[in-house]
Amino acid sequence: GVKVEGVGIAERAERVLLLILAAVTYTLNFKVERIEIGDAVSYVLLLLTIITVIQRFIYIKRCLM
């Protein structure tokens, strides 16, 4: 199989930190100018996860060619 550790913009540590940050900001209900910080962190996490998945698919495709 193809090993994909280290491939992608958001690795496990970054995702865990963003999940913790989202949980804390949701719990404490942080807001800046009507923007929920927990929501913003969640959207950033979702975007980084999607980018990471795409990068890994591209990496696997290149390795198998």
C-alpha positions in Angstrom: 0.0 0.0 0.0 0.9 3.6 -0.3 1.8 5.4 3.0 0.2 8.9 3.2 1.6 10.0 6.6 2.8 13.6 6.2 0.8 14.1 3.0 -1.7 17.0 3.2 -2.1 20.4 4.7 -3.8 19.2 7.9 -2.3 16.3 9.7 -3.7 14.6 12.8 -2.2 17.1 15.3 -3.6 20.1 13.6 -7.1 18.5 13.3 -7.1 17.6 17.0 -6.0 21.1 18.0 -8.8 22.6 15.9 -11.4 20.2 17.3 -10.4 21.2 20.8 -10.4 24.9 19.9 -13.9 24.5 18.4 -15.2 22.7 21.4 -13.8 25.3 23.8 -15.2 28.2 21.8 -18.6 26.6 21.5 -18.7 25.9 25.2 -17.7 29.4 26.1 -19.8 31.0 23.3 -17.0 33.3 22.0 -18.2 35.9 19.5 -16.4 38.6 17.6 -18.6 41.1 15.7 -21.6 38.7 15.5 -19.3 35.9 14.2 -19.3 32.7 16.4 -15.6 31.7 16.7 -16.6 28.1 17.1 -18.4 28.1 13.8 -15.5 29.8 12.1 -13.0 27.2 13.5 -15.3 24.4 12.3 -15.5 25.8 8.8 -11.7 26.1 8.7 -11.4 22.5 10.0 -13.8 21.3 7.3 -11.9 23.2 4.6 -8.5 21.9 5.7 -9.9 18.3 5.9 -11.3 18.5 2.4 -8.0 19.9 1.0 -6.0 17.2 2.8 -8.2 14.4 1.3 -7.8 15.8 -2.2 -4.1 16.1 -1.7 -3.9 12.5 -0.5 -5.9 11.2 -3.5 -3.6 13.1 -5.9 -0.5 11.7 -4.1 -1.9 8.1 -4.3 -2.7 8.5 -7.9 0.8 9.7 -8.7 2.4 6.9 -6.7 0.4 4.2 -8.5 1.2 5.5 -12.0 
